[in-house]
C-alpha cells in the first residue's frame, strides 16, 4: 500500500543536494464519522516523481542551496508516515520549536562576532587624535550591543533548560527567543557596519556579507510578524487547551475560552514569570519587584483586551504586537534576572559582578521604557490614523504626494 502525493513547495533549503525528503501533505482522515483533511508527515528518498528546480539567487546565505521542489504522482509507502496519519502538524511544530531555538542560538553567536569586530575597530581606529572607542556615541553602541546580546544569550540558555526538563511546553519561549535574538542580531550587525563606516560597506571586508546573511533570520522559521501573532494569541488560549494549529489560533483564538480573566492570569504567569519571584539575588530586589508588578499589570491589560474584543482579538494585530512585545521583553528580563542572580551567587557578591549588574540595570531600564510605552499605547494610540494612511495608499498604489503639489 502507498500514498500518491502531488504538490509544489518553494524555498527548500539544501533541496539541490538532498537525497532524502520530509514531506508534509494533506490527507483525508475520519474523525467521529466526519471526513476532513489534515496534515500528515511523510519521508521519502529521492525518487521518480520528485523534481528539484534550479538554485535560487539570494540576498545572503549564498553558500546554502535553496530550490523549489515539484512532486507529481510520487508513491510513498504507508510505512513512511511519521507520527501517525493526520498528526503532521504536531510533528512540524516540534521541529519548528527546536528550529527557532537553534536559530536564536546562531543569532547570539553572530552577534558576539559582530561585537568582537566592533571592539577591535573601536580600539584601533583613530580620528581627531582619539581612538573612536573613546567617543560617547561609539561607547553607547558597544554597550547596547553587549547588553542585548547578553539578554538574548540568557533567553537561549533558559529555554534550553526548559527543554531539558522534558515536561514543559516551550513553544512560547522558543518563539520569544527567536524574535528577540534575530532582531538583536540585525541591530548589532548594522551597528558593527556603522562602526567600521566606509570599510564596512566594502566587499574587501566581511561585514556587508554579515549584514546580508543576517537578514534572513527575521524570515526563517516563521516571520517575526507571524510569531508575534502566535505569541499573543497562544498566550490567550484556554487553560489546558493545546494549540491545534497556528491557522486555527489566528481564526478562532478564544474558542472554548471560558472565564477569560482566570485563564489569562494562570497562563501568562505560568509562561512568563511564575506566581512570584523568590530566587533572585537580594541585590536585584528592585528589578525583581519591577517584573512582578509588570506581570500583574500585564494580566489586567490582557483581560481588558479580551473583554473589549472577545473573539475578534485575532483581527487586532496592533494590539497583538503590543502584547507580544511586552511578553518578549518580560521573558528577556526574567532570563537576565536569573542569569545575573546566578553570577552573583557563583562569584561571591555584587563587588565581583560589576559588569553583570551594569548590564542588568541598562537592559531593565530600556525594557522598562518599551513596556511602559506599550502599556500606554493600549489606551492611547494612533492605530486608526495608521490604518487610514495605509488603506489610502493601497487605493492609490503609491506614495500619495509629489514634491510640487504637497
C-alpha positions as CSV (number, residue, x, y, z in Angstrom):
1,X,0.0,0.0,0.0
2,X,1.1,3.5,-0.7
3,X,0.0,7.2,-0.9
4,X,0.3,9.2,-4.1
5,X,1.5,12.8,-3.4
6,X,1.2,15.8,-5.6
7,X,2.2,19.4,-4.9
8,X,4.9,22.1,-5.0
9,X,6.9,23.9,-2.4
10,X,9.2,26.9,-2.7
11,X,12.4,27.9,-0.8
12,X,13.6,24.4,0.2
13,X,17.0,24.5,1.9
14,X,19.5,22.0,0.6
15,X,17.0,20.6,-1.9
16,X,19.6,20.8,-4.7
17,X,21.9,18.2,-2.9
18,X,19.2,16.2,-1.0
19,X,18.7,12.5,-1.4
20,X,16.1,12.3,1.4
21,X,13.0,14.4,1.9
22,X,10.5,15.1,4.7
23,X,7.1,15.9,3.1
24,X,4.1,17.4,4.7
25,X,0.9,16.8,2.8
26,X,-2.9,17.0,3.4
27,X,-4.5,13.6,3.7
28,X,-8.2,12.6,4.3
29,X,-8.9,11.3,7.8
30,X,-12.1,10.4,9.5
31,X,-12.9,11.8,13.0
32,X,-16.1,10.9,14.7
33,X,-17.6,9.8,11.4
34,X,-16.7,13.0,9.7
35,X,-14.1,13.1,6.9
36,X,-11.7,16.0,6.9
37,X,-8.3,17.0,5.5
38,X,-5.4,17.0,8.0
39,X,-1.6,17.3,7.5
40,X,0.4,14.1,7.6
41,X,4.2,13.8,7.6
42,X,6.0,11.5,5.2
43,X,9.6,10.6,4.4
44,X,10.9,9.7,1.0
45,X,14.2,9.1,-0.7
46,X,14.8,10.9,-4.0
47,X,12.5,9.0,-6.4
48,X,10.6,9.2,-9.6
49,X,8.0,12.0,-9.0
50,X,10.3,14.4,-7.3
51,X,11.8,17.2,-9.4
52,X,14.1,19.9,-8.0
53,X,14.2,23.3,-9.6
54,X,17.3,25.4,-10.2
55,X,19.1,27.0,-7.3
56,X,17.7,30.5,-6.3
57,X,19.8,33.6,-6.3
58,X,19.6,35.2,-2.8
59,X,20.5,38.3,-1.0
60,X,22.5,36.3,1.6
61,X,23.4,32.8,2.8
62,X,24.6,32.1,-0.7
63,X,26.6,29.1,0.3
64,X,23.4,27.2,1.0
65,X,21.2,25.6,-1.7
66,X,17.6,27.0,-2.0
67,X,15.3,25.4,-4.6
68,X,11.7,24.7,-5.4
69,X,10.6,21.1,-5.2
70,X,7.9,19.7,-7.5
71,X,6.1,16.5,-6.6
72,X,4.0,14.7,-9.2
73,X,2.4,11.3,-8.5
74,X,5.1,10.3,-6.0
75,X,4.4,6.9,-4.5
76,X,5.1,6.8,-0.8
77,X,4.6,3.6,1.2
78,X,2.2,3.7,4.1
79,X,5.1,2.7,6.3
80,X,6.8,6.0,5.6
81,X,4.3,8.0,7.7
82,X,5.9,9.8,10.7
83,X,3.9,10.4,13.8
84,X,0.6,9.0,12.5
85,X,-1.9,9.9,9.8
86,X,-3.2,13.4,10.4
87,X,-0.6,14.2,13.0
88,X,1.8,16.1,10.7
89,X,1.1,19.5,12.3
90,X,2.3,18.3,15.7
91,X,5.5,16.9,14.0
92,X,6.0,20.2,12.3
93,X,5.5,22.2,15.4
94,X,8.0,20.1,17.3
95,X,10.6,20.7,14.5
96,X,9.9,24.4,14.4
97,X,10.2,24.8,18.2
98,X,13.6,23.3,18.1
99,X,14.5,25.1,14.9
100,X,13.5,28.5,16.3
101,X,15.7,28.0,19.4
102,X,18.6,26.8,17.2
103,X,18.2,29.9,15.0
104,X,18.2,32.1,18.1
105,X,21.4,30.5,19.3
106,X,23.0,31.1,15.9
107,X,22.0,34.7,16.1
108,X,23.7,35.0,19.5
109,X,26.9,33.6,18.1
110,X,26.8,36.0,15.2
111,X,26.1,38.9,17.5
112,X,29.2,38.0,19.6
113,X,31.3,38.0,16.4
114,X,29.9,41.5,15.5
115,X,30.8,42.8,19.0
116,X,34.3,41.5,18.7
117,X,34.8,43.1,15.3
118,X,33.4,46.4,16.6
119,X,35.6,46.5,19.6
120,X,38.6,45.6,17.5
121,X,38.0,48.6,15.2
122,X,37.0,50.9,18.1
123,X,40.3,50.2,19.8
124,X,42.4,50.7,16.7
125,X,40.8,53.4,14.5
126,X,41.9,57.0,15.3
127,X,40.0,60.1,14.4
128,X,40.6,63.6,15.8
129,X,43.6,62.4,17.8
130,X,41.4,59.9,19.6
131,X,40.5,56.2,19.3
132,X,36.9,56.2,18.1
133,X,36.1,53.9,21.0
134,X,36.6,56.9,23.3
135,X,33.7,58.7,21.8
136,X,30.4,58.5,23.6
137,X,28.3,57.5,20.6
138,X,30.5,54.5,19.9
139,X,30.5,53.6,23.6
140,X,26.7,53.6,23.6
141,X,26.6,51.4,20.5
142,X,29.0,48.8,22.0
143,X,27.3,48.8,25.4
144,X,23.8,48.4,23.9
145,X,25.1,45.6,21.6
146,X,26.6,43.8,24.6
147,X,23.6,44.2,26.9
148,X,21.1,43.0,24.2
149,X,23.3,40.0,23.2
150,X,23.7,39.1,26.9
151,X,19.9,39.1,27.2
152,X,19.4,37.0,24.0
153,X,22.0,34.5,25.2
154,X,20.2,34.3,28.6
155,X,16.9,33.6,26.8
156,X,18.5,30.8,24.7
157,X,20.0,29.1,27.8
158,X,16.8,29.5,29.8
159,X,14.7,27.9,27.0
160,X,17.3,25.1,26.6
161,X,16.9,24.3,30.3
162,X,13.1,24.1,29.8
163,X,13.7,21.6,27.0
164,X,16.0,19.5,29.3
165,X,13.2,19.3,31.8
166,X,11.2,17.3,29.2
167,X,7.8,18.1,30.8
168,X,7.3,21.7,29.7
169,X,5.7,23.2,26.6
170,X,8.4,25.6,25.4
171,X,6.8,26.8,22.2
172,X,6.1,30.3,23.5
173,X,9.6,30.7,24.9
174,X,11.3,29.5,21.8
175,X,9.3,31.9,19.7
176,X,10.2,34.8,22.1
177,X,13.9,33.8,21.9
178,X,13.8,33.7,18.0
179,X,12.1,37.0,17.6
180,X,14.3,38.8,20.2
181,X,17.6,37.2,19.1
182,X,17.1,37.8,15.4
183,X,16.2,41.4,15.9
184,X,19.2,41.9,18.3
185,X,21.5,40.4,15.6
186,X,20.0,42.7,12.9
187,X,20.7,45.7,15.1
188,X,24.1,44.5,16.1
189,X,25.3,43.7,12.6
190,X,24.1,47.0,11.3
191,X,25.8,48.9,14.1
192,X,29.0,46.9,13.5
193,X,29.0,48.1,9.9
194,X,28.3,51.6,11.1
195,X,31.4,51.5,13.4
196,X,33.5,50.2,10.5
197,X,32.0,53.0,8.4
198,X,33.2,53.1,4.7
199,X,35.3,50.0,5.2
200,X,32.3,48.1,6.5
201,X,30.5,48.9,3.2
202,X,33.2,47.4,1.0
203,X,33.3,43.8,-0.2
204,X,37.0,43.7,0.8
205,X,35.8,43.3,4.4
206,X,33.3,40.6,5.5
207,X,30.8,43.0,7.3
208,X,28.5,43.7,4.4
209,X,28.2,39.9,3.9
210,X,27.4,39.5,7.6
211,X,24.6,42.0,7.2
212,X,23.2,40.3,4.1
213,X,23.4,36.9,5.8
214,X,21.7,38.2,9.0
215,X,18.6,39.5,7.2
216,X,17.0,36.0,6.7
217,X,16.7,35.3,10.4
218,X,13.7,37.6,10.7
219,X,12.0,35.5,8.0
220,X,13.3,31.9,8.7
221,X,11.2,29.5,10.9
222,X,8.2,31.8,10.8
223,X,8.4,35.5,10.1
224,X,8.7,37.7,13.2
225,X,5.3,39.2,12.4
226,X,3.5,35.8,12.4
227,X,5.4,34.8,15.5
228,X,4.3,37.9,17.3
229,X,0.7,36.9,16.5
230,X,1.5,33.4,17.7
231,X,2.9,34.6,21.0
232,X,0.0,36.9,21.6
233,X,-2.8,34.5,20.6
234,X,-1.3,31.4,22.1
235,X,-1.0,33.3,25.4
236,X,-4.7,33.8,25.2
237,X,-5.7,30.2,24.7
238,X,-7.9,28.4,27.2
239,X,-6.3,26.6,30.1
240,X,-5.2,23.1,29.2
241,X,-6.2,23.6,25.5
242,X,-3.2,22.7,23.3
243,X,-2.7,24.9,20.3
244,X,-4.4,22.9,17.5
245,X,-2.5,24.9,14.8
246,X,-1.4,28.4,14.1
247,X,-4.1,28.9,11.4
248,X,-6.8,27.8,13.9
249,X,-5.3,30.0,16.6
250,X,-5.5,33.0,14.3
251,X,-9.0,32.2,13.2
252,X,-10.5,31.1,16.5
253,X,-8.2,32.2,19.3
254,X,-10.8,32.1,22.0
255,X,-12.9,29.1,21.2
256,X,-13.9,27.4,24.4
257,X,-12.2,30.0,26.5
258,X,-14.5,30.2,29.5
259,X,-13.7,32.8,32.2
260,X,-11.1,34.8,30.4
261,X,-9.6,36.6,33.4
262,X,-8.8,33.5,35.4
263,X,-7.3,31.9,32.4
264,X,-5.2,34.9,31.4
265,X,-3.7,35.2,34.9
266,X,-2.8,31.5,35.0
267,X,-1.4,31.2,31.5
268,X,0.7,34.3,31.5
269,X,2.2,33.8,34.9
270,X,2.9,30.2,34.0
271,X,4.7,31.1,30.8
272,X,6.4,34.4,31.6
273,X,7.5,34.8,35.3
274,X,5.6,32.5,37.6
275,X,3.4,33.5,40.6
276,X,6.2,35.5,42.2
277,X,10.0,35.8,42.0
278,X,11.6,34.2,45.1
279,X,15.0,33.1,43.9
280,X,16.6,36.3,42.6
281,X,19.6,37.7,44.4
282,X,18.9,40.4,47.1
283,X,21.0,42.8,45.0
284,X,18.4,42.5,42.3
285,X,15.3,43.1,44.5
286,X,14.3,46.3,42.8
287,X,14.4,44.6,39.3
288,X,12.5,41.6,40.6
289,X,9.8,43.8,42.0
290,X,9.5,45.7,38.7
291,X,9.0,42.4,36.9
292,X,6.4,41.2,39.4
293,X,4.4,44.5,39.0
294,X,4.5,44.1,35.3
295,X,3.2,40.6,35.5
296,X,0.1,41.9,37.4
297,X,-0.4,44.8,35.1
298,X,0.1,42.6,32.0
299,X,-2.7,40.2,33.1
300,X,-5.0,43.2,33.6
301,X,-4.2,44.5,30.2
302,X,-4.9,41.1,28.6
303,X,-8.2,40.8,30.4
304,X,-9.2,44.3,29.3
305,X,-8.4,43.4,25.7
306,X,-10.3,40.2,25.8
307,X,-13.4,41.9,27.3
308,X,-13.2,44.6,24.7
309,X,-12.6,42.5,21.6
310,X,-13.7,39.0,22.6
311,X,-13.4,36.5,19.7
312,X,-12.4,39.3,17.4
313,X,-9.0,39.7,19.1
314,X,-7.5,37.7,16.2
315,X,-8.2,40.7,14.0
316,X,-6.5,43.2,16.2
317,X,-2.9,43.0,15.1
318,X,-1.9,46.3,16.5
319,X,-2.9,45.1,20.0
320,X,-1.3,41.6,19.3
321,X,2.0,43.2,18.5
322,X,2.0,45.2,21.8
323,X,1.0,42.1,23.8
324,X,3.8,40.1,22.1
325,X,6.4,42.8,22.6
326,X,5.6,43.1,26.3
327,X,5.7,39.3,26.7
328,X,9.1,39.1,24.9
329,X,10.6,41.9,27.0
330,X,9.3,40.3,30.2
331,X,10.7,36.9,29.3
332,X,14.1,38.6,28.4
333,X,14.0,40.5,31.8
334,X,13.3,37.2,33.7
335,X,16.2,35.5,31.9
336,X,18.6,38.3,32.6
337,X,17.5,38.4,36.3
338,X,18.1,34.6,36.5
339,X,21.5,34.8,34.8
340,X,22.8,37.7,36.9
341,X,21.5,36.1,40.1
342,X,23.5,33.0,39.4
343,X,26.6,35.1,38.6
344,X,26.2,36.9,41.9
345,X,26.0,33.6,43.7
346,X,28.9,32.0,41.9
347,X,31.3,34.9,42.0
348,X,30.6,35.9,45.6
349,X,28.6,39.1,45.5
350,X,28.0,42.5,43.8
351,X,31.5,43.8,44.2
352,X,32.7,41.0,41.8
353,X,29.9,41.4,39.3
354,X,30.2,45.0,38.3
355,X,29.7,44.2,34.6
356,X,26.7,41.9,35.1
357,X,25.0,44.4,37.3
358,X,25.6,47.2,34.8
359,X,24.2,45.1,32.0
360,X,21.1,44.2,34.0
361,X,20.5,47.8,35.0
362,X,20.9,49.0,31.5
363,X,18.7,46.3,30.0
364,X,16.0,46.7,32.5
365,X,16.0,50.5,32.0
366,X,15.5,50.2,28.3
367,X,13.0,47.3,28.5
368,X,11.0,49.3,31.1
369,X,10.7,52.2,28.7
370,X,9.4,49.9,25.9
371,X,6.9,48.1,28.2
372,X,5.6,51.3,29.7
373,X,5.2,52.7,26.1
374,X,3.3,49.6,25.0
375,X,1.0,49.7,28.1
376,X,0.2,53.4,27.4
377,X,-0.5,52.6,23.8
378,X,-3.1,50.1,24.7
379,X,-5.3,53.0,25.6
380,X,-3.9,56.0,23.7
381,X,-2.5,55.3,20.2
382,X,-2.6,56.3,16.6
383,X,-3.9,53.0,15.3
384,X,-6.9,54.4,13.4
385,X,-4.7,57.0,11.7
386,X,-2.1,54.4,10.7
387,X,-4.9,52.2,9.2
388,X,-6.3,55.2,7.3
389,X,-2.8,56.1,5.9
390,X,-2.2,52.5,4.8
391,X,-5.6,52.0,3.3
392,X,-5.5,55.3,1.3
393,X,-2.1,54.4,0.0
394,X,-3.4,50.9,-1.1
395,X,-6.1,52.7,-3.1
396,X,-3.6,54.9,-4.8
397,X,-1.0,52.2,-5.2
398,X,1.9,54.5,-4.4
399,X,3.3,57.3,-2.1
400,X,0.5,59.8,-2.1
401,X,2.4,63.1,-2.5
402,X,4.7,64.7,-5.0
403,X,7.2,67.5,-4.3
404,X,5.2,70.1,-6.2
405,X,1.6,69.8,-5.1
406,X,2.3,68.8,-1.5
